[in-house]
């Protein structure tokens, strides 16, 4: 078993350098100016990052305002009777609301929950499961659709 782990460790360490070498050799064989193509790709990537920043900032500010204003606490208080009735602990609701909106926000919620309830508690395991099995859907839609100028998302949200 340790030999297998050692082999996988070596292959993992060599994978990225081997891939880069493959691209360099393949590009040279096809007579592509690899460095210039890489620089051009980096320029495009930087342009995309610059386009995404306003949407990212707006989303993070909106989430911070929602949490700091106490609106999240009010929503949890309103839903507490329903969640208790179905066996869903109200302490896990912040994760259920935050995870579709923000990965870093939900990580903060999970950290707080672990400190209060512990990782081996039912609430700790439930919050961990929510964190690991869901995606930041609204974040992805807002940031990436917004950055490329898509105004009408049509069926994107219902299909997720």
PyMOL commands that set and color helices and strands:
alter all, ss='L'
color gray80, all
select helices_A, chain A and resi 2-29+34-68+71-86+90-98+103-117+122-133+137-147+156-159
alter helices_A, ss='H'
color red, helices_A
deselect
rebuild
show_as cartoon
